[in-house]
Amino acid sequence: MKDVKVVIAEDDPQIAEIQRRFIDRIDGFELVGIAHGLKEAEDLLDVLKPELLLLDIQFPSGSGLELLRKLRSQNSSTDVILITAAKEVNTLKEALHGGVFYYILKPLVFERLQEALKNYLKHIEKLRAMESLAQSDVDTVLPQRTVNESGSIPVKNAMESIRLPKGIDSLTLDRIREVVIKKGNPLSAEEVGILIGASRTTARRYLEYLVSNGEVQAEAAYGTVGRPERRYRVLGS
């Protein structure tokens, strides 16, 4: 499969340069243009017709959401990943209505962009391989139904990411969810911490958040000595 052509639309030259360097390190993508303004971005999209646009929201001349709406009104085939500092829920809702593939909150880290782009490649490869659709195919292809494996923010998790309390990161939270679901049997905070490479204190904080959220159940396990230990499992398991 040929490399996916990418355009970056970011008004801050330093941030755009960081994104450029990140893309250079990820196989399967070719950066074909960088725009620091909305009109410049529109011109690049019109001429280069990239498969993917990495789009900021805040520009001196207006909002990146205006460009997103214009692309959709023109039935453009360019997919959009928003990379923005905008944490307003209404902004997220508008982005979802515009059909963004991912919504990534700044500051951008390499691992987050890498995972987002990897998932994007999987997405288009699945589409190209399909000849007809079953509901199971639709469920695996739609971005909002994909499972967040390591830190990119699928649109289904973007709303949660904005609502998370201080000290709870969506990346770590998803990793802990995955560990608890896969293991099935009750785990201690120390065991979860070892599995995800974090301290027992960190793991316990996230586990207790999942308990308060109704996703995980805590139970007391009594050993031969000492106080009972809290162990965590998915509800119903």
Backbone bond lengths (Angstrom), bond angles and torsions (degrees), N, CA, C in turn:
res aa  C-N    CA-C-N  psi(-1)  N-CA   C-N-CA  omega(-1)  CA-C   N-CA-C  phi
1 M - - - 1.462 - - 1.529 109.46 -
2 K 1.309 116.30 134.54 1.463 119.71 -179.80 1.527 110.16 -70.23
3 D 1.338 114.68 158.26 1.456 119.58 -178.44 1.528 110.85 -63.97
4 V 1.325 114.76 146.25 1.462 121.74 176.32 1.520 108.83 -77.15
5 K 1.324 117.03 126.99 1.464 121.37 178.67 1.530 109.57 -79.78
6 V 1.333 115.60 132.34 1.465 121.90 -174.66 1.523 110.40 -125.54
7 V 1.329 115.70 138.81 1.462 122.43 169.57 1.522 108.42 -117.55
8 I 1.318 116.55 137.45 1.469 122.53 175.11 1.515 108.57 -103.16
9 A 1.327 117.04 130.05 1.463 122.27 173.28 1.526 107.71 -119.80
10 E 1.319 115.91 101.67 1.472 122.95 -174.27 1.518 108.21 -149.20
11 D 1.352 116.97 123.52 1.462 119.33 -174.19 1.526 113.42 -74.88
12 D 1.326 118.10 -22.60 1.462 121.12 179.90 1.530 109.27 -88.26
13 P 1.346 118.72 113.23 1.473 120.87 -176.67 1.517 113.38 -58.73
14 Q 1.329 118.43 -35.15 1.458 120.68 -179.11 1.528 111.15 -68.21
15 I 1.335 116.83 -42.32 1.464 120.28 178.40 1.525 110.11 -67.00
16 A 1.332 116.43 -39.46 1.463 119.99 177.43 1.530 110.89 -62.08
17 E 1.310 116.83 -38.42 1.462 120.79 178.72 1.530 110.52 -66.59
18 I 1.318 117.77 -38.83 1.468 120.95 176.27 1.526 110.11 -61.12
19 Q 1.330 115.96 -44.99 1.462 119.42 178.92 1.522 110.96 -62.81
20 R 1.333 116.49 -39.65 1.465 120.14 178.43 1.518 110.99 -59.80
21 R 1.325 116.30 -45.92 1.462 120.06 -179.57 1.521 111.15 -64.99
22 F 1.327 116.71 -38.21 1.466 119.82 177.37 1.528 110.78 -61.40
23 I 1.329 116.46 -46.64 1.470 120.56 -178.06 1.525 110.75 -62.83
24 D 1.329 117.16 -37.11 1.466 120.97 178.72 1.532 111.48 -60.54
25 R 1.317 116.95 -24.42 1.467 121.04 -178.03 1.530 113.08 -91.53
26 I 1.323 117.71 -1.98 1.465 121.03 -175.79 1.521 109.43 -112.38
27 D 1.319 116.85 120.09 1.462 121.31 -179.31 1.522 111.12 -66.86
28 G 1.323 115.31 146.75 1.452 120.98 174.12 1.512 114.80 96.95
29 F 1.350 116.94 2.06 1.458 120.62 -176.67 1.529 110.18 -132.32
30 E 1.315 115.74 142.59 1.461 122.26 177.41 1.526 109.31 -127.35
31 L 1.315 116.18 117.72 1.460 120.30 177.09 1.524 108.82 -77.11
32 V 1.328 116.26 122.00 1.467 119.81 -176.92 1.523 112.72 -111.11
33 G 1.345 117.92 -8.53 1.457 118.70 179.27 1.506 113.15 -174.45
34 I 1.333 115.50 151.19 1.468 122.41 175.91 1.516 108.06 -128.01
35 A 1.327 116.51 129.91 1.462 122.09 178.20 1.521 109.06 -119.71
36 H 1.340 115.83 137.31 1.464 120.48 177.93 1.527 112.13 -105.18
37 G 1.324 116.40 4.06 1.466 121.04 177.17 1.514 110.08 -144.93
38 L 1.327 116.24 163.28 1.462 120.67 -176.03 1.523 112.15 -67.62
39 K 1.349 117.35 -41.70 1.458 119.69 -179.29 1.534 110.44 -66.10
40 E 1.317 115.72 -40.46 1.461 120.06 177.67 1.523 110.23 -63.09
41 A 1.340 116.56 -41.18 1.461 120.72 178.52 1.523 110.96 -62.55
42 E 1.326 115.88 -43.17 1.462 120.57 179.68 1.528 110.97 -61.43
43 D 1.333 116.84 -40.75 1.458 120.85 179.12 1.527 111.30 -65.15
44 L 1.341 116.49 -42.95 1.461 119.96 179.30 1.525 111.35 -62.86
45 L 1.339 115.85 -41.82 1.456 119.86 179.66 1.528 110.89 -63.73
46 D 1.316 116.00 -39.43 1.459 120.82 -177.94 1.527 111.36 -67.91
47 V 1.326 116.58 -39.05 1.466 120.52 -176.06 1.528 111.92 -85.12
48 L 1.345 117.09 -46.32 1.466 121.10 -172.18 1.529 113.29 -88.20
49 K 1.330 117.21 -24.29 1.462 123.39 179.40 1.539 111.91 48.02
50 P 1.325 117.26 61.16 1.463 120.67 179.91 1.530 111.31 -72.64
51 E 1.317 115.04 158.07 1.467 119.22 174.82 1.525 111.83 -75.47
52 L 1.347 116.72 -27.12 1.460 120.14 -172.17 1.526 111.03 -138.27
53 L 1.330 115.51 138.07 1.467 122.84 176.01 1.519 108.90 -120.88
54 L 1.339 116.47 124.70 1.463 121.93 170.56 1.523 106.62 -93.52
55 L 1.325 116.74 111.59 1.464 121.60 -166.47 1.519 112.71 -120.21
56 D 1.311 115.89 128.50 1.467 121.74 169.98 1.529 107.77 -83.02
57 I 1.325 117.11 167.29 1.465 120.39 178.43 1.525 111.39 -102.21
58 Q 1.310 117.35 -42.24 1.460 120.61 -172.28 1.525 111.63 -92.09
59 F 1.330 115.86 113.41 1.460 123.22 175.89 1.531 108.21 -125.73
60 P 1.332 117.75 150.90 1.467 119.75 177.87 1.527 112.93 -57.19
61 S 1.328 117.08 -30.85 1.470 120.52 -176.32 1.527 113.66 -92.62
62 G 1.331 117.24 -3.01 1.468 118.70 -179.47 1.511 111.50 155.05
63 S 1.335 115.69 -159.92 1.461 122.20 -175.54 1.521 110.81 -106.80
64 G 1.324 115.47 140.84 1.449 120.11 174.24 1.516 112.37 -61.98
65 L 1.326 116.59 -23.00 1.462 119.93 177.17 1.525 111.35 -64.65
66 E 1.335 116.51 -28.87 1.464 119.87 176.05 1.527 110.03 -64.01
67 L 1.331 116.25 -41.85 1.460 119.99 177.56 1.521 110.14 -65.92
68 L 1.335 117.05 -40.66 1.462 121.09 177.66 1.527 111.03 -58.27
69 R 1.331 116.59 -46.43 1.468 120.44 179.58 1.530 110.72 -62.80
70 K 1.329 116.19 -38.45 1.466 119.61 -179.28 1.523 110.63 -66.26
71 L 1.328 116.57 -41.79 1.464 120.35 178.22 1.519 110.86 -58.99
72 R 1.325 116.05 -43.34 1.461 119.33 -177.65 1.525 111.16 -70.65
73 S 1.331 116.92 -36.08 1.466 119.29 179.04 1.526 111.23 -67.26
74 Q 1.340 116.08 -26.02 1.463 121.21 178.45 1.523 112.01 -90.96
75 N 1.333 115.59 4.52 1.472 120.84 -179.04 1.526 111.79 57.91
76 S 1.341 115.87 37.64 1.460 121.20 179.84 1.529 110.02 -66.63
77 S 1.325 115.72 142.77 1.467 120.69 178.37 1.526 112.24 -89.04
78 T 1.324 117.76 0.04 1.466 121.20 179.58 1.526 110.61 -71.26
79 D 1.334 116.13 125.07 1.462 120.50 174.78 1.524 109.51 -81.54
80 V 1.332 115.50 155.37 1.464 120.17 -174.49 1.520 110.56 -129.06
81 I 1.327 115.44 130.57 1.457 122.75 167.85 1.523 106.99 -113.46
82 L 1.308 116.62 119.72 1.463 120.61 177.77 1.525 109.43 -84.06
83 I 1.324 116.09 131.56 1.461 122.25 174.35 1.515 105.86 -124.26
84 T 1.322 116.96 105.85 1.460 120.12 -166.08 1.524 112.24 -149.84
85 A 1.311 115.21 158.84 1.459 121.15 173.67 1.525 111.29 -92.57
86 A 1.337 117.42 -1.57 1.467 121.34 -176.40 1.518 110.88 -71.67
87 K 1.327 116.74 118.02 1.466 121.88 -178.24 1.522 112.77 -110.48
88 E 1.326 117.24 10.03 1.464 119.81 179.71 1.526 109.56 -73.64
89 V 1.309 115.73 134.74 1.458 120.89 -178.11 1.525 111.04 -61.87
90 N 1.330 117.33 -38.31 1.462 120.03 179.43 1.532 111.62 -62.84
91 T 1.331 116.01 -34.47 1.460 119.63 176.85 1.517 110.29 -65.06
92 L 1.313 116.23 -43.41 1.456 120.67 177.17 1.533 110.87 -60.36
93 K 1.328 116.18 -45.47 1.466 119.84 -179.36 1.526 111.02 -59.10
94 E 1.329 116.05 -43.33 1.457 119.87 -179.76 1.524 110.63 -65.36
95 A 1.331 116.12 -38.41 1.467 119.87 178.19 1.522 110.62 -64.07
96 L 1.323 116.99 -40.80 1.461 120.80 178.55 1.519 110.87 -64.22
97 H 1.326 115.89 -41.98 1.466 119.52 177.72 1.528 111.18 -62.55
98 G 1.345 116.23 -29.17 1.455 120.53 179.16 1.510 113.70 -82.35
99 G 1.329 116.58 -2.44 1.457 120.36 174.77 1.510 115.61 79.30
100 V 1.340 118.23 33.93 1.461 119.22 177.39 1.528 109.94 -66.33
101 F 1.315 115.42 149.59 1.457 120.08 -179.90 1.528 110.74 -81.61
102 Y 1.323 117.50 -42.53 1.460 122.62 175.80 1.524 108.58 -139.83
103 Y 1.325 113.61 158.20 1.468 121.60 176.22 1.522 105.67 -129.69
104 I 1.324 116.80 105.86 1.460 121.70 -175.35 1.522 109.58 -109.76
105 L 1.309 115.56 128.26 1.455 120.77 -179.62 1.531 110.70 -88.65
106 K 1.320 115.08 136.01 1.461 120.74 174.16 1.531 109.09 -73.62
107 P 1.332 118.04 154.29 1.462 127.52 3.75 1.526 111.64 -75.17
108 L 1.317 115.35 138.43 1.453 121.79 -178.18 1.524 110.25 -79.28
109 V 1.329 116.37 132.63 1.465 121.15 173.40 1.525 108.02 -113.93
110 F 1.313 116.12 154.47 1.463 120.72 -174.20 1.518 111.95 -58.60
111 E 1.333 117.22 -46.19 1.461 120.50 -175.34 1.526 111.63 -60.89
112 R 1.317 116.20 -34.91 1.467 119.89 -179.58 1.533 110.68 -68.42
113 L 1.329 116.55 -45.62 1.458 119.26 178.40 1.523 110.89 -67.26
114 Q 1.312 117.29 -40.54 1.459 121.00 179.79 1.528 110.95 -58.37
115 E 1.311 117.07 -46.03 1.460 119.77 -179.12 1.523 111.22 -67.21
116 A 1.328 116.35 -38.64 1.462 119.57 177.74 1.522 110.91 -61.13
117 L 1.328 116.81 -43.80 1.455 119.79 -178.61 1.527 111.82 -71.78
118 K 1.319 117.04 -34.39 1.467 119.66 175.12 1.526 110.60 -62.12
119 N 1.312 116.13 -44.08 1.462 119.82 178.64 1.527 111.03 -65.76
120 Y 1.317 116.52 -33.30 1.457 119.49 177.14 1.530 110.47 -64.83
121 L 1.337 116.64 -42.59 1.467 120.00 177.59 1.523 111.27 -61.24
122 K 1.340 116.36 -43.43 1.467 119.95 177.92 1.524 110.48 -59.81
123 H 1.311 115.31 -40.18 1.456 121.60 -178.61 1.531 111.31 -61.39
124 I 1.328 117.36 -49.91 1.464 118.93 -176.67 1.526 111.42 -73.10
125 E 1.335 117.12 -30.06 1.465 119.73 176.96 1.522 110.57 -65.77
126 K 1.336 116.93 -39.71 1.461 120.23 177.30 1.519 111.04 -63.52
127 L 1.314 116.23 -42.70 1.465 119.74 179.35 1.525 111.57 -61.28
128 R 1.323 116.63 -42.94 1.456 120.78 -177.86 1.523 111.90 -67.89
129 A 1.329 116.92 -28.24 1.467 120.46 -177.41 1.526 113.06 -82.72
130 M 1.326 117.46 -13.61 1.460 120.73 -174.85 1.522 111.83 -83.32
131 E 1.315 114.86 140.11 1.461 120.71 174.27 1.527 110.90 -108.39
132 S 1.325 116.58 -32.77 1.467 122.16 175.45 1.512 107.48 -146.61
133 L 1.331 116.87 170.00 1.460 121.05 -172.20 1.525 112.35 -115.12
134 A 1.317 114.83 135.96 1.457 122.85 162.97 1.522 106.41 -114.21
135 Q 1.326 118.04 163.00 1.467 120.20 -178.67 1.521 111.38 -59.39
136 S 1.332 116.74 -35.93 1.467 119.76 178.88 1.523 111.23 -63.07
137 D 1.347 116.32 -34.33 1.466 119.67 176.79 1.526 110.62 -65.76
138 V 1.321 116.15 -43.59 1.468 120.91 179.76 1.523 109.72 -60.55
139 D 1.337 116.59 -42.80 1.462 120.68 -177.47 1.520 112.51 -63.60
140 T 1.329 116.83 -32.71 1.462 119.06 -179.05 1.522 112.69 -84.01
141 V 1.331 117.30 -22.44 1.459 120.47 -175.99 1.515 112.77 -88.16
142 L 1.330 118.69 -38.84 1.459 120.59 -176.31 1.521 109.74 -61.39
143 P 1.337 118.60 127.64 1.468 121.26 -177.96 1.514 113.13 -57.12
144 Q 1.358 118.04 -36.03 1.449 119.41 -176.46 1.511 113.13 -71.02
145 R 1.352 116.94 -6.89 1.448 119.95 178.71 1.521 112.32 -108.89
146 T 1.322 118.12 1.65 1.450 119.56 179.14 1.512 110.22 -77.29
147 V 1.329 115.66 153.95 1.452 121.02 -179.64 1.509 109.46 -90.59
148 N 1.313 116.73 130.36 1.459 121.12 178.44 1.518 108.52 -77.34
149 E 1.337 117.34 112.50 1.447 120.62 -173.07 1.523 113.43 -94.33
150 S 1.343 117.76 -29.09 1.459 115.27 -177.00 1.514 114.50 -159.83
151 G 1.295 118.15 37.11 1.446 115.99 166.16 1.499 117.82 119.79
152 S 1.296 120.47 -18.78 1.446 117.47 169.15 1.503 108.04 -71.20
153 I 1.324 117.71 158.61 1.453 119.40 -174.54 1.512 110.28 -109.71
154 P 1.351 118.38 97.94 1.444 119.46 172.50 1.512 109.56 -62.64
155 V 1.317 117.70 155.69 1.447 119.04 -175.26 1.513 111.97 -61.55
156 K 1.312 119.20 -26.21 1.461 119.62 179.39 1.531 111.27 -66.36
157 N 1.340 117.27 -26.27 1.451 120.41 -177.65 1.524 113.39 -101.29
158 A 1.314 117.92 -3.54 1.463 119.58 -176.02 1.515 111.56 -65.17
159 M 1.334 117.51 -41.71 1.463 120.14 179.13 1.523 110.65 -62.07
160 E 1.347 116.15 -43.18 1.451 119.89 179.07 1.521 110.38 -62.47
161 S 1.346 116.62 -39.34 1.450 120.54 -176.94 1.523 111.30 -60.92
162 I 1.341 117.10 -35.46 1.452 120.75 179.00 1.533 110.98 -73.24
163 R 1.328 117.53 -31.76 1.457 120.87 -175.29 1.523 113.33 -86.37
164 L 1.310 118.99 -11.47 1.459 121.19 -174.31 1.530 111.00 -60.69
165 P 1.340 117.12 140.41 1.471 119.70 179.03 1.520 111.61 -70.98
166 K 1.305 115.43 164.60 1.460 121.37 179.49 1.525 109.56 -59.49
167 G 1.331 115.81 135.83 1.458 120.19 179.72 1.512 114.10 92.07
168 I 1.333 117.45 -2.97 1.462 121.83 178.78 1.528 108.12 -118.08
169 D 1.319 116.52 116.20 1.460 122.50 -178.55 1.524 109.64 -104.23
170 S 1.336 116.93 139.08 1.461 120.90 -175.57 1.524 112.28 -62.66
171 L 1.340 117.61 -34.92 1.456 121.49 179.29 1.522 110.99 -61.29
172 T 1.328 116.74 -54.34 1.459 121.02 -178.92 1.527 110.86 -64.80
173 L 1.320 116.58 -38.67 1.463 120.56 179.98 1.525 111.00 -60.68
174 D 1.317 117.46 -43.85 1.464 120.90 179.82 1.521 111.35 -66.59
175 R 1.331 116.92 -37.47 1.466 119.95 178.58 1.525 111.05 -64.95
176 I 1.312 116.04 -39.41 1.466 119.37 179.41 1.522 110.36 -69.62
177 R 1.328 117.20 -41.40 1.466 120.24 174.98 1.530 110.36 -54.14
178 E 1.337 114.71 -48.25 1.464 119.99 -176.16 1.523 111.07 -62.05
179 V 1.329 117.33 -43.00 1.460 121.82 -179.30 1.528 110.58 -62.94
180 V 1.324 116.86 -47.34 1.462 120.68 -177.22 1.529 110.90 -65.39
181 I 1.333 116.48 -39.08 1.468 120.38 179.60 1.519 110.87 -67.77
182 K 1.331 117.56 -44.58 1.461 121.15 -176.40 1.526 111.79 -67.26
183 K 1.313 117.10 -41.84 1.463 120.18 -177.05 1.524 111.98 -68.84
184 G 1.324 116.62 -39.21 1.456 119.68 177.72 1.513 113.77 78.82
185 N 1.334 117.58 -51.37 1.456 120.80 -179.48 1.524 110.27 -77.14
186 P 1.344 117.47 154.26 1.465 120.66 -178.81 1.528 111.98 -58.68
187 L 1.323 116.06 136.15 1.456 122.52 -179.80 1.517 110.60 -121.11
188 S 1.315 116.69 147.63 1.456 120.79 173.42 1.515 109.42 -83.96
189 A 1.325 116.43 165.11 1.459 120.50 177.57 1.523 110.42 -62.42
190 E 1.320 116.54 -36.31 1.465 119.93 179.09 1.529 110.88 -64.70
191 E 1.328 117.93 -42.53 1.467 121.65 179.39 1.529 111.02 -64.24
192 V 1.343 116.00 -42.33 1.471 119.55 178.45 1.519 110.33 -64.15
193 G 1.339 116.26 -41.70 1.456 120.33 178.93 1.521 112.17 -58.93
194 I 1.327 116.55 -42.29 1.471 120.78 179.22 1.529 110.10 -64.05
195 L 1.318 116.83 -41.45 1.462 121.40 -176.65 1.534 112.75 -66.55
196 I 1.341 116.64 -31.24 1.467 118.98 -178.72 1.526 112.39 -104.82
197 G 1.334 117.09 -0.10 1.457 120.05 179.20 1.514 113.75 75.33
198 A 1.339 116.70 36.37 1.468 121.62 179.59 1.525 109.44 -128.77
199 S 1.325 115.89 170.23 1.458 119.96 179.25 1.526 110.76 -75.21
200 R 1.327 115.78 161.49 1.462 120.58 177.27 1.527 110.69 -61.27
201 T 1.340 116.50 -38.56 1.467 120.76 -179.40 1.526 110.95 -63.21
202 T 1.329 116.23 -44.06 1.469 119.97 178.53 1.521 110.98 -63.47
203 A 1.330 116.08 -47.18 1.466 119.95 -179.85 1.526 110.95 -60.07
204 R 1.316 117.12 -41.39 1.463 120.10 -179.05 1.531 111.11 -64.70
205 R 1.337 117.12 -39.32 1.460 120.00 179.16 1.519 110.99 -59.96
206 Y 1.319 116.87 -43.72 1.467 120.52 179.84 1.522 111.51 -70.93
207 L 1.301 116.60 -39.18 1.465 120.35 178.74 1.519 111.36 -63.66
208 E 1.322 116.51 -41.29 1.457 119.47 178.84 1.531 110.92 -67.42
209 Y 1.337 116.48 -31.87 1.463 119.07 174.40 1.523 110.19 -63.58
210 L 1.334 116.81 -42.62 1.463 120.43 178.96 1.519 111.31 -66.32
211 V 1.332 116.62 -32.32 1.469 120.25 175.14 1.523 109.65 -64.92
212 S 1.322 116.75 -47.29 1.469 120.68 -179.16 1.516 111.58 -65.03
213 N 1.344 115.57 -25.32 1.459 121.30 -179.05 1.525 112.37 -87.30
214 G 1.340 116.23 -3.84 1.458 120.41 177.54 1.516 114.83 80.65
215 E 1.329 117.93 13.41 1.463 120.89 -178.87 1.521 112.52 -94.33
216 V 1.312 116.14 -26.95 1.460 121.68 -175.20 1.523 108.72 -130.47
217 Q 1.320 115.83 148.29 1.463 121.25 178.01 1.518 109.51 -112.77
218 A 1.328 116.43 137.44 1.462 122.05 177.04 1.523 109.35 -104.86
219 E 1.331 115.91 140.81 1.460 120.84 178.53 1.519 109.00 -138.99
220 A 1.311 115.92 153.91 1.464 120.69 -178.75 1.523 109.75 -89.09
221 A 1.327 116.30 130.41 1.462 122.15 176.71 1.521 107.79 -114.17
222 Y 1.337 116.36 122.84 1.455 120.99 -176.45 1.526 110.29 -97.14
223 G 1.331 115.59 123.95 1.456 120.95 177.17 1.514 110.66 -96.80
224 T 1.326 115.16 -166.07 1.465 119.28 -178.55 1.519 111.82 -78.41
225 V 1.330 116.92 -30.55 1.471 120.16 -179.92 1.523 108.61 -138.21
226 G 1.337 114.42 160.82 1.453 119.95 174.13 1.519 113.38 79.68
227 R 1.330 114.30 -174.92 1.457 120.73 -177.84 1.521 111.16 -75.85
228 P 1.343 117.50 156.21 1.473 119.60 175.86 1.530 110.64 -62.95
229 E 1.308 115.96 145.08 1.456 121.93 -178.30 1.525 110.10 -101.74
230 R 1.318 116.06 135.38 1.461 119.90 176.04 1.521 109.39 -78.22
231 R 1.347 115.19 130.67 1.449 121.08 177.54 1.523 107.72 -124.49
232 Y 1.310 115.57 149.50 1.462 120.60 -168.93 1.536 110.03 -122.78
233 R 1.322 114.52 139.98 1.462 120.05 176.41 1.518 108.97 -147.23
234 V 1.330 116.09 160.29 1.444 120.95 177.67 1.524 109.23 -70.69
235 L 1.310 116.91 139.41 1.462 120.46 179.45 1.527 110.38 -56.78
236 G 1.329 114.22 132.50 1.454 119.70 177.30 1.512 114.34 89.01
237 S 1.347 117.86 -5.51 1.466 119.94 -179.00 1.515 110.61 -89.17
